[in-house]
């Protein structure tokens, strides 16, 4: 197992709402790693688990678009993952950074 730290090349935090039409309250953090993969980690009133203080995580490509699998149909990434604890999010971020 690779023990390197999870060091994203880029991290951006959006505080919601972003506009008058946006009724979500919370945050979205976007990560991009050196391998070209990224993640969107959300905890807001519209995310899976956000109302309970839990997180939703989606795998993204280098453009920030949500993808379901890194070219592997047997991958864990068939959908957005919701109702995650912070430690689960950190484990998934580590996994994504090591692709």
Biopython code that builds the backbone (N, CA, C, O; Angstrom):
import numpy as np
from Bio.PDB.StructureBuilder import StructureBuilder

atoms = [
    (1, "UNK", "N", (0.840, -1.180, 0.000)),
    (1, "UNK", "CA", (0.000, 0.000, 0.000)),
    (1, "UNK", "C", (0.887, 1.247, 0.000)),
    (1, "UNK", "O", (1.899, 1.299, 0.698)),
    (2, "UNK", "N", (0.503, 2.230, -0.776)),
    (2, "UNK", "CA", (1.237, 3.479, -0.853)),
    (2, "UNK", "C", (0.895, 4.334, 0.359)),
    (2, "UNK", "O", (-0.281, 4.564, 0.639)),
    (3, "UNK", "N", (1.907, 4.809, 1.084)),
    (3, "UNK", "CA", (1.668, 5.583, 2.293)),
    (3, "UNK", "C", (1.823, 7.081, 2.084)),
    (3, "UNK", "O", (1.915, 7.828, 3.058)),
    (4, "UNK", "N", (1.854, 7.538, 0.831)),
    (4, "UNK", "CA", (1.995, 8.971, 0.618)),
    (4, "UNK", "C", (0.755, 9.704, 1.122)),
    (4, "UNK", "O", (-0.347, 9.155, 1.137)),
    (5, "UNK", "N", (0.955, 10.926, 1.526)),
    (5, "UNK", "CA", (-0.153, 11.734, 2.048)),
    (5, "UNK", "C", (-1.109, 12.082, 0.913)),
    (5, "UNK", "O", (-0.725, 12.116, -0.256)),
    (6, "UNK", "N", (-2.338, 12.334, 1.277)),
    (6, "UNK", "CA", (-3.336, 12.769, 0.306)),
    (6, "UNK", "C", (-3.104, 14.252, 0.062)),
    (6, "UNK", "O", (-3.500, 15.092, 0.870)),
    (7, "UNK", "N", (-2.472, 14.566, -1.036)),
    (7, "UNK", "CA", (-2.181, 15.954, -1.350)),
    (7, "UNK", "C", (-2.806, 16.315, -2.689)),
    (7, "UNK", "O", (-2.226, 16.037, -3.738)),
    (8, "UNK", "N", (-3.979, 16.931, -2.663)),
    (8, "UNK", "CA", (-4.587, 17.322, -3.928)),
    (8, "UNK", "C", (-3.811, 18.461, -4.568)),
    (8, "UNK", "O", (-3.238, 19.299, -3.872)),
    (9, "UNK", "N", (-3.796, 18.489, -5.883)),
    (9, "UNK", "CA", (-3.171, 19.599, -6.593)),
    (9, "UNK", "C", (-4.010, 20.859, -6.407)),
    (9, "UNK", "O", (-3.476, 21.966, -6.354)),
    (10, "UNK", "N", (-5.310, 20.686, -6.309)),
    (10, "UNK", "CA", (-6.220, 21.811, -6.236)),
    (10, "UNK", "C", (-7.363, 21.459, -5.307)),
    (10, "UNK", "O", (-7.886, 20.345, -5.341)),
    (11, "UNK", "N", (-7.739, 22.395, -4.495)),
    (11, "UNK", "CA", (-8.914, 22.226, -3.650)),
    (11, "UNK", "C", (-9.675, 23.536, -3.678)),
    (11, "UNK", "O", (-9.089, 24.606, -3.509)),
    (12, "UNK", "N", (-10.963, 23.457, -3.887)),
    (12, "UNK", "CA", (-11.805, 24.630, -3.951)),
    (12, "UNK", "C", (-13.016, 24.385, -3.059)),
    (12, "UNK", "O", (-13.626, 23.318, -3.132)),
    (13, "UNK", "N", (-13.370, 25.340, -2.229)),
    (13, "UNK", "CA", (-14.533, 25.206, -1.363)),
    (13, "UNK", "C", (-15.591, 26.218, -1.774)),
    (13, "UNK", "O", (-15.327, 27.417, -1.873)),
    (14, "UNK", "N", (-16.788, 25.710, -2.009)),
    (14, "UNK", "CA", (-17.928, 26.571, -2.309)),
    (14, "UNK", "C", (-18.818, 26.632, -1.077)),
    (14, "UNK", "O", (-19.197, 25.595, -0.532)),
    (15, "UNK", "N", (-19.150, 27.827, -0.640)),
    (15, "UNK", "CA", (-20.073, 28.011, 0.468)),
    (15, "UNK", "C", (-21.447, 28.284, -0.149)),
    (15, "UNK", "O", (-21.601, 29.184, -0.974)),
    (16, "UNK", "N", (-22.426, 27.504, 0.259)),
    (16, "UNK", "CA", (-23.761, 27.644, -0.305)),
    (16, "UNK", "C", (-24.657, 28.434, 0.640)),
    (16, "UNK", "O", (-24.481, 28.348, 1.855)),
    (17, "UNK", "N", (-25.607, 29.195, 0.125)),
    (17, "UNK", "CA", (-26.016, 29.300, -1.282)),
    (17, "UNK", "C", (-25.052, 30.163, -2.098)),
    (17, "UNK", "O", (-24.387, 31.052, -1.566)),
    (18, "UNK", "N", (-24.993, 29.876, -3.419)),
    (18, "UNK", "CA", (-24.140, 30.616, -4.343)),
    (18, "UNK", "C", (-24.899, 31.722, -5.066)),
    (18, "UNK", "O", (-24.287, 32.608, -5.664)),
    (19, "UNK", "N", (-26.226, 31.674, -5.015)),
    (19, "UNK", "CA", (-27.044, 32.688, -5.681)),
    (19, "UNK", "C", (-28.387, 32.771, -4.960)),
    (19, "UNK", "O", (-28.694, 31.956, -4.091)),
    (20, "UNK", "N", (-29.173, 33.765, -5.334)),
    (20, "UNK", "CA", (-30.496, 33.933, -4.720)),
    (20, "UNK", "C", (-31.416, 32.761, -5.051)),
    (20, "UNK", "O", (-32.338, 32.461, -4.292)),
    (21, "UNK", "N", (-31.169, 32.096, -6.182)),
    (21, "UNK", "CA", (-31.998, 30.957, -6.585)),
    (21, "UNK", "C", (-31.553, 29.648, -5.943)),
    (21, "UNK", "O", (-32.278, 28.655, -6.000)),
    (22, "UNK", "N", (-30.393, 29.635, -5.346)),
    (22, "UNK", "CA", (-29.825, 28.428, -4.738)),
    (22, "UNK", "C", (-30.372, 28.286, -3.327)),
    (22, "UNK", "O", (-30.084, 29.117, -2.465)),
    (23, "UNK", "N", (-31.165, 27.232, -3.080)),
    (23, "UNK", "CA", (-31.760, 27.054, -1.751)),
    (23, "UNK", "C", (-30.982, 26.076, -0.875)),
    (23, "UNK", "O", (-31.432, 25.726, 0.217)),
    (24, "UNK", "N", (-29.818, 25.634, -1.347)),
    (24, "UNK", "CA", (-28.988, 24.729, -0.554)),
    (24, "UNK", "C", (-28.180, 25.529, 0.468)),
    (24, "UNK", "O", (-27.732, 26.642, 0.194)),
    (25, "UNK", "N", (-28.004, 24.942, 1.643)),
    (25, "UNK", "CA", (-27.183, 25.557, 2.678)),
    (25, "UNK", "C", (-26.124, 24.542, 3.075)),
    (25, "UNK", "O", (-26.454, 23.409, 3.425)),
    (26, "UNK", "N", (-24.850, 24.934, 3.026)),
    (26, "UNK", "CA", (-23.750, 24.032, 3.377)),
    (26, "UNK", "C", (-22.534, 24.303, 2.530)),
    (26, "UNK", "O", (-22.288, 25.442, 2.134)),
    (27, "UNK", "N", (-21.758, 23.248, 2.245)),
    (27, "UNK", "CA", (-20.517, 23.403, 1.483)),
    (27, "UNK", "C", (-20.338, 22.293, 0.455)),
    (27, "UNK", "O", (-20.909, 21.209, 0.574)),
    (28, "UNK", "N", (-19.535, 22.594, -0.547)),
    (28, "UNK", "CA", (-19.056, 21.603, -1.514)),
    (28, "UNK", "C", (-17.559, 21.836, -1.654)),
    (28, "UNK", "O", (-17.129, 22.953, -1.941)),
    (29, "UNK", "N", (-16.761, 20.788, -1.451)),
    (29, "UNK", "CA", (-15.317, 20.870, -1.665)),
    (29, "UNK", "C", (-14.981, 20.051, -2.896)),
    (29, "UNK", "O", (-15.428, 18.915, -3.051)),
    (30, "UNK", "N", (-14.185, 20.649, -3.767)),
    (30, "UNK", "CA", (-13.768, 19.963, -4.994)),
    (30, "UNK", "C", (-12.265, 19.746, -4.945)),
    (30, "UNK", "O", (-11.497, 20.668, -4.670)),
    (31, "UNK", "N", (-11.860, 18.513, -5.216)),
    (31, "UNK", "CA", (-10.455, 18.119, -5.182)),
    (31, "UNK", "C", (-10.038, 17.643, -6.561)),
    (31, "UNK", "O", (-10.828, 17.029, -7.278)),
    (32, "UNK", "N", (-8.792, 17.926, -6.933)),
    (32, "UNK", "CA", (-8.183, 17.346, -8.131)),
    (32, "UNK", "C", (-6.807, 16.840, -7.711)),
    (32, "UNK", "O", (-6.029, 17.570, -7.097)),
    (33, "UNK", "N", (-6.513, 15.581, -8.049)),
    (33, "UNK", "CA", (-5.248, 14.960, -7.679)),
    (33, "UNK", "C", (-4.304, 14.898, -8.877)),
    (33, "UNK", "O", (-4.726, 15.079, -10.019)),
    (34, "UNK", "N", (-3.036, 14.643, -8.609)),
    (34, "UNK", "CA", (-2.019, 14.592, -9.657)),
    (34, "UNK", "C", (-2.325, 13.557, -10.727)),
    (34, "UNK", "O", (-1.890, 13.712, -11.868)),
    (35, "UNK", "N", (-3.063, 12.504, -10.390)),
    (35, "UNK", "CA", (-3.371, 11.446, -11.349)),
    (35, "UNK", "C", (-4.501, 11.826, -12.306)),
    (35, "UNK", "O", (-4.855, 11.032, -13.178)),
    (36, "UNK", "N", (-5.072, 13.021, -12.160)),
    (36, "UNK", "CA", (-6.138, 13.471, -13.052)),
    (36, "UNK", "C", (-7.533, 13.205, -12.530)),
    (36, "UNK", "O", (-8.502, 13.739, -13.070)),
    (37, "UNK", "N", (-7.660, 12.397, -11.498)),
    (37, "UNK", "CA", (-8.968, 12.156, -10.897)),
    (37, "UNK", "C", (-9.221, 13.182, -9.809)),
    (37, "UNK", "O", (-8.297, 13.811, -9.294)),
    (38, "UNK", "N", (-10.474, 13.335, -9.475)),
    (38, "UNK", "CA", (-10.847, 14.269, -8.433)),
    (38, "UNK", "C", (-12.063, 13.775, -7.688)),
    (38, "UNK", "O", (-12.538, 12.659, -7.897)),
    (39, "UNK", "N", (-12.556, 14.630, -6.817)),
    (39, "UNK", "CA", (-13.742, 14.293, -6.034)),
    (39, "UNK", "C", (-14.495, 15.563, -5.695)),
    (39, "UNK", "O", (-13.915, 16.639, -5.544)),
    (40, "UNK", "N", (-15.782, 15.408, -5.581)),
    (40, "UNK", "CA", (-16.646, 16.460, -5.082)),
    (40, "UNK", "C", (-17.225, 15.941, -3.776)),
    (40, "UNK", "O", (-17.883, 14.901, -3.753)),
    (41, "UNK", "N", (-16.982, 16.661, -2.689)),
    (41, "UNK", "CA", (-17.449, 16.260, -1.367)),
    (41, "UNK", "C", (-18.446, 17.315, -0.903)),
    (41, "UNK", "O", (-18.088, 18.476, -0.705)),
    (42, "UNK", "N", (-19.688, 16.906, -0.733)),
    (42, "UNK", "CA", (-20.751, 17.850, -0.392)),
    (42, "UNK", "C", (-21.360, 17.534, 0.964)),
    (42, "UNK", "O", (-21.538, 16.376, 1.340)),
    (43, "UNK", "N", (-21.668, 18.588, 1.674)),
    (43, "UNK", "CA", (-22.452, 18.489, 2.906)),
    (43, "UNK", "C", (-23.368, 19.711, 2.918)),
    (43, "UNK", "O", (-23.015, 20.770, 3.435)),
    (44, "UNK", "N", (-24.545, 19.534, 2.338)),
    (44, "UNK", "CA", (-25.506, 20.637, 2.277)),
    (44, "UNK", "C", (-26.919, 20.069, 2.336)),
    (44, "UNK", "O", (-27.111, 18.853, 2.337)),
    (45, "UNK", "N", (-27.880, 20.939, 2.383)),
    (45, "UNK", "CA", (-29.266, 20.515, 2.570)),
    (45, "UNK", "C", (-29.824, 19.696, 1.413)),
    (45, "UNK", "O", (-30.882, 19.085, 1.559)),
    (46, "UNK", "N", (-29.149, 19.666, 0.275)),
    (46, "UNK", "CA", (-29.607, 18.860, -0.844)),
    (46, "UNK", "C", (-28.781, 17.616, -1.096)),
    (46, "UNK", "O", (-29.078, 16.858, -2.019)),
    (47, "UNK", "N", (-27.743, 17.385, -0.292)),
    (47, "UNK", "CA", (-26.873, 16.223, -0.512)),
    (47, "UNK", "C", (-27.344, 15.033, 0.318)),
    (47, "UNK", "O", (-28.047, 15.188, 1.317)),
    (48, "UNK", "N", (-26.938, 13.840, -0.119)),
    (48, "UNK", "CA", (-27.296, 12.615, 0.593)),
    (48, "UNK", "C", (-26.611, 12.585, 1.949)),
    (48, "UNK", "O", (-25.406, 12.346, 2.028)),
    (49, "UNK", "N", (-27.367, 12.825, 3.021)),
    (49, "UNK", "CA", (-26.839, 12.829, 4.372)),
    (49, "UNK", "C", (-26.529, 14.209, 4.912)),
    (49, "UNK", "O", (-26.232, 14.352, 6.098)),
    (50, "UNK", "N", (-26.592, 15.224, 4.073)),
    (50, "UNK", "CA", (-26.238, 16.582, 4.487)),
    (50, "UNK", "C", (-27.058, 17.107, 5.648)),
    (50, "UNK", "O", (-26.532, 17.802, 6.517)),
    (51, "UNK", "N", (-28.340, 16.784, 5.672)),
    (51, "UNK", "CA", (-29.201, 17.237, 6.776)),
    (51, "UNK", "C", (-28.796, 16.606, 8.107)),
    (51, "UNK", "O", (-29.160, 17.098, 9.175)),
    (52, "UNK", "N", (-28.036, 15.506, 8.029)),
    (52, "UNK", "CA", (-27.584, 14.810, 9.241)),
    (52, "UNK", "C", (-26.115, 15.098, 9.549)),
    (52, "UNK", "O", (-25.536, 14.480, 10.442)),
    (53, "UNK", "N", (-25.509, 16.037, 8.811)),
    (53, "UNK", "CA", (-24.105, 16.361, 9.013)),
    (53, "UNK", "C", (-23.160, 15.351, 8.389)),
    (53, "UNK", "O", (-21.969, 15.328, 8.700)),
    (54, "UNK", "N", (-23.699, 14.507, 7.496)),
    (54, "UNK", "CA", (-22.890, 13.509, 6.793)),
    (54, "UNK", "C", (-22.566, 14.022, 5.395)),
    (54, "UNK", "O", (-23.053, 15.075, 4.986)),
    (55, "UNK", "N", (-21.747, 13.279, 4.670)),
    (55, "UNK", "CA", (-21.206, 13.750, 3.406)),
    (55, "UNK", "C", (-21.640, 12.890, 2.227)),
    (55, "UNK", "O", (-21.947, 11.706, 2.359)),
    (56, "UNK", "N", (-21.651, 13.543, 1.066)),
    (56, "UNK", "CA", (-21.876, 12.888, -0.221)),
    (56, "UNK", "C", (-20.594, 13.069, -1.020)),
    (56, "UNK", "O", (-20.013, 14.154, -1.018)),
    (57, "UNK", "N", (-20.146, 12.018, -1.703)),
    (57, "UNK", "CA", (-18.904, 12.085, -2.456)),
    (57, "UNK", "C", (-19.121, 11.541, -3.855)),
    (57, "UNK", "O", (-19.752, 10.500, -4.040)),
    (58, "UNK", "N", (-18.593, 12.255, -4.838)),
    (58, "UNK", "CA", (-18.654, 11.810, -6.226)),
    (58, "UNK", "C", (-17.247, 11.805, -6.805)),
    (58, "UNK", "O", (-16.454, 12.702, -6.522)),
    (59, "UNK", "N", (-16.940, 10.812, -7.603)),
    (59, "UNK", "CA", (-15.685, 10.734, -8.341)),
    (59, "UNK", "C", (-15.793, 11.669, -9.540)),
    (59, "UNK", "O", (-16.819, 11.694, -10.218)),
    (60, "UNK", "N", (-14.734, 12.441, -9.803)),
    (60, "UNK", "CA", (-14.760, 13.366, -10.933)),
    (60, "UNK", "C", (-13.520, 13.184, -11.808)),
    (60, "UNK", "O", (-12.501, 12.642, -11.381)),
    (61, "UNK", "N", (-13.648, 13.658, -13.047)),
    (61, "UNK", "CA", (-12.493, 13.640, -13.949)),
    (61, "UNK", "C", (-11.724, 14.944, -13.791)),
    (61, "UNK", "O", (-12.041, 15.754, -12.920)),
    (62, "UNK", "N", (-10.711, 15.147, -14.636)),
    (62, "UNK", "CA", (-9.864, 16.332, -14.482)),
    (62, "UNK", "C", (-10.556, 17.631, -14.863)),
    (62, "UNK", "O", (-10.018, 18.710, -14.615)),
    (63, "UNK", "N", (-11.744, 17.545, -15.463)),
    (63, "UNK", "CA", (-12.547, 18.736, -15.749)),
    (63, "UNK", "C", (-13.558, 19.020, -14.640)),
    (63, "UNK", "O", (-14.272, 20.022, -14.687)),
    (64, "UNK", "N", (-13.617, 18.131, -13.638)),
    (64, "UNK", "CA", (-14.569, 18.301, -12.551)),
    (64, "UNK", "C", (-15.922, 17.683, -12.817)),
    (64, "UNK", "O", (-16.845, 17.839, -12.018)),
    (65, "UNK", "N", (-16.053, 16.974, -13.945)),
    (65, "UNK", "CA", (-17.319, 16.314, -14.273)),
    (65, "UNK", "C", (-17.420, 14.988, -13.528)),
    (65, "UNK", "O", (-16.438, 14.253, -13.423)),
    (66, "UNK", "N", (-18.601, 14.687, -13.015)),
    (66, "UNK", "CA", (-18.818, 13.438, -12.284)),
    (66, "UNK", "C", (-18.724, 12.258, -13.242)),
    (66, "UNK", "O", (-19.351, 12.250, -14.301)),
    (67, "UNK", "N", (-17.934, 11.266, -12.857)),
    (67, "UNK", "CA", (-17.818, 10.037, -13.635)),
    (67, "UNK", "C", (-18.192, 8.863, -12.728)),
    (67, "UNK", "O", (-18.140, 8.977, -11.504)),
    (68, "UNK", "N", (-18.565, 7.751, -13.327)),
    (68, "UNK", "CA", (-19.002, 6.610, -12.530)),
    (68, "UNK", "C", (-17.923, 5.567, -12.338)),
    (68, "UNK", "O", (-18.019, 4.745, -11.426)),
    (69, "UNK", "N", (-16.900, 5.580, -13.172)),
    (69, "UNK", "CA", (-15.877, 4.556, -13.053)),
    (69, "UNK", "C", (-14.610, 4.989, -13.769)),
    (69, "UNK", "O", (-14.684, 5.549, -14.863)),
    (70, "UNK", "N", (-13.449, 4.743, -13.177)),
    (70, "UNK", "CA", (-12.208, 5.052, -13.895)),
    (70, "UNK", "C", (-11.887, 3.967, -14.925)),
    (70, "UNK", "O", (-10.918, 3.222, -14.778)),
    (71, "UNK", "N", (-12.715, 3.892, -15.964)),
    (71, "UNK", "CA", (-12.529, 2.929, -17.057)),
    (71, "UNK", "C", (-12.551, 1.483, -16.578)),
    (71, "UNK", "O", (-11.876, 0.627, -17.150)),
    (72, "UNK", "N", (-13.313, 1.213, -15.546)),
    (72, "UNK", "CA", (-13.390, -0.136, -14.987)),
    (72, "UNK", "C", (-14.825, -0.413, -14.553)),
    (72, "UNK", "O", (-15.262, 0.104, -13.524)),
    (73, "UNK", "N", (-15.567, -1.215, -15.312)),
    (73, "UNK", "CA", (-16.973, -1.468, -14.961)),
    (73, "UNK", "C", (-17.161, -2.204, -13.635)),
    (73, "UNK", "O", (-18.273, -2.235, -13.108)),
    (74, "UNK", "N", (-16.104, -2.794, -13.088)),
    (74, "UNK", "CA", (-16.227, -3.471, -11.800)),
    (74, "UNK", "C", (-15.844, -2.552, -10.638)),
    (74, "UNK", "O", (-15.795, -2.981, -9.485)),
    (75, "UNK", "N", (-15.576, -1.300, -10.952)),
    (75, "UNK", "CA", (-15.143, -0.327, -9.948)),
    (75, "UNK", "C", (-16.212, -0.092, -8.888)),
    (75, "UNK", "O", (-17.397, -0.334, -9.117)),
    (76, "UNK", "N", (-15.771, 0.387, -7.716)),
    (76, "UNK", "CA", (-16.672, 0.844, -6.660)),
    (76, "UNK", "C", (-17.541, 2.001, -7.110)),
    (76, "UNK", "O", (-18.610, 2.229, -6.544)),
    (77, "UNK", "N", (-17.103, 2.729, -8.112)),
    (77, "UNK", "CA", (-17.734, 3.993, -8.476)),
    (77, "UNK", "C", (-18.813, 3.819, -9.520)),
    (77, "UNK", "O", (-18.614, 4.147, -10.690)),
    (78, "UNK", "N", (-19.941, 3.310, -9.105)),
    (78, "UNK", "CA", (-21.078, 3.181, -10.006)),
    (78, "UNK", "C", (-22.096, 4.295, -9.771)),
    (78, "UNK", "O", (-23.043, 4.442, -10.544)),
    (79, "UNK", "N", (-21.908, 5.077, -8.714)),
    (79, "UNK", "CA", (-22.849, 6.141, -8.378)),
    (79, "UNK", "C", (-22.216, 7.048, -7.331)),
    (79, "UNK", "O", (-21.137, 6.761, -6.812)),
    (80, "UNK", "N", (-22.890, 8.126, -7.034)),
    (80, "UNK", "CA", (-22.494, 9.004, -5.925)),
    (80, "UNK", "C", (-22.634, 8.220, -4.628)),
    (80, "UNK", "O", (-23.569, 7.434, -4.471)),
    (81, "UNK", "N", (-21.714, 8.430, -3.706)),
    (81, "UNK", "CA", (-21.787, 7.769, -2.403)),
    (81, "UNK", "C", (-22.288, 8.783, -1.385)),
    (81, "UNK", "O", (-21.751, 9.886, -1.284)),
    (82, "UNK", "N", (-23.312, 8.413, -0.634)),
    (82, "UNK", "CA", (-23.895, 9.331, 0.329)),
    (82, "UNK", "C", (-23.854, 8.789, 1.741)),
    (82, "UNK", "O", (-23.475, 7.642, 1.979)),
    (83, "UNK", "N", (-24.250, 9.637, 2.671)),
    (83, "UNK", "CA", (-24.343, 9.288, 4.093)),
    (83, "UNK", "C", (-22.997, 8.798, 4.640)),
    (83, "UNK", "O", (-22.941, 7.820, 5.386)),
    (84, "UNK", "N", (-21.910, 9.493, 4.258)),
    (84, "UNK", "CA", (-20.565, 9.099, 4.664)),
    (84, "UNK", "C", (-20.088, 9.923, 5.861)),
    (84, "UNK", "O", (-20.399, 11.108, 5.981)),
    (85, "UNK", "N", (-19.336, 9.278, 6.733)),
    (85, "UNK", "CA", (-18.667, 9.995, 7.821)),
    (85, "UNK", "C", (-17.405, 10.651, 7.267)),
    (85, "UNK", "O", (-16.976, 10.337, 6.157)),
    (86, "UNK", "N", (-16.820, 11.548, 8.029)),
    (86, "UNK", "CA", (-15.591, 12.195, 7.599)),
    (86, "UNK", "C", (-14.469, 11.179, 7.389)),
    (86, "UNK", "O", (-13.696, 11.305, 6.439)),
    (87, "UNK", "N", (-14.371, 10.184, 8.253)),
    (87, "UNK", "CA", (-13.312, 9.180, 8.082)),
    (87, "UNK", "C", (-13.535, 8.351, 6.812)),
    (87, "UNK", "O", (-12.570, 7.958, 6.157)),
    (88, "UNK", "N", (-14.787, 8.083, 6.462)),
    (88, "UNK", "CA", (-15.065, 7.366, 5.204)),
    (88, "UNK", "C", (-14.683, 8.233, 4.010)),
    (88, "UNK", "O", (-14.118, 7.734, 3.037)),
    (89, "UNK", "N", (-14.987, 9.526, 4.075)),
    (89, "UNK", "CA", (-14.606, 10.446, 2.997)),
    (89, "UNK", "C", (-13.086, 10.455, 2.836)),
    (89, "UNK", "O", (-12.581, 10.372, 1.716)),
    (90, "UNK", "N", (-12.358, 10.554, 3.943)),
    (90, "UNK", "CA", (-10.895, 10.568, 3.876)),
    (90, "UNK", "C", (-10.350, 9.287, 3.255)),
    (90, "UNK", "O", (-9.384, 9.333, 2.493)),
    (91, "UNK", "N", (-10.954, 8.153, 3.568)),
    (91, "UNK", "CA", (-10.508, 6.876, 2.986)),
    (91, "UNK", "C", (-10.758, 6.858, 1.476)),
    (91, "UNK", "O", (-9.906, 6.401, 0.714)),
    (92, "UNK", "N", (-11.917, 7.350, 1.040)),
    (92, "UNK", "CA", (-12.197, 7.397, -0.402)),
    (92, "UNK", "C", (-11.268, 8.379, -1.110)),
    (92, "UNK", "O", (-10.813, 8.099, -2.219)),
    (93, "UNK", "N", (-10.978, 9.522, -0.493)),
    (93, "UNK", "CA", (-10.050, 10.471, -1.102)),
    (93, "UNK", "C", (-8.674, 9.844, -1.279)),
    (93, "UNK", "O", (-8.025, 10.046, -2.305)),
    (94, "UNK", "N", (-8.236, 9.099, -0.302)),
    (94, "UNK", "CA", (-6.944, 8.400, -0.402)),
    (94, "UNK", "C", (-6.981, 7.395, -1.554)),
    (94, "UNK", "O", (-6.043, 7.313, -2.346)),
    (95, "UNK", "N", (-8.080, 6.629, -1.639)),
    (95, "UNK", "CA", (-8.231, 5.653, -2.729)),
    (95, "UNK", "C", (-8.149, 6.338, -4.082)),
    (95, "UNK", "O", (-7.426, 5.884, -4.968)),
    (96, "UNK", "N", (-8.887, 7.429, -4.243)),
    (96, "UNK", "CA", (-8.902, 8.148, -5.524)),
    (96, "UNK", "C", (-7.515, 8.689, -5.849)),
    (96, "UNK", "O", (-7.088, 8.637, -7.002)),
    (97, "UNK", "N", (-6.814, 9.201, -4.858)),
    (97, "UNK", "CA", (-5.486, 9.773, -5.105)),
    (97, "UNK", "C", (-4.478, 8.733, -5.548)),
    (97, "UNK", "O", (-3.447, 9.078, -6.127)),
    (98, "UNK", "N", (-4.756, 7.469, -5.288)),
    (98, "UNK", "CA", (-3.811, 6.396, -5.621)),
    (98, "UNK", "C", (-4.153, 5.664, -6.912)),
    (98, "UNK", "O", (-3.488, 4.681, -7.241)),
    (99, "UNK", "N", (-5.164, 6.104, -7.657)),
    (99, "UNK", "CA", (-5.477, 5.454, -8.933)),
    (99, "UNK", "C", (-4.313, 5.618, -9.884)),
    (99, "UNK", "O", (-4.371, 5.142, -11.018)),
]
sb = StructureBuilder()
sb.init_structure("model")
sb.init_model(0)
sb.init_chain("A")
sb.init_seg("    ")
for serial, (resi, resn, name, xyz) in enumerate(atoms, 1):
    if name == "N":
        sb.init_residue(resn, " ", resi, " ")
    sb.init_atom(name, np.array(xyz, "f"), 0.0, 1.0, " ", f" {name:<3s}", serial, name[0])
structure = sb.get_structure()
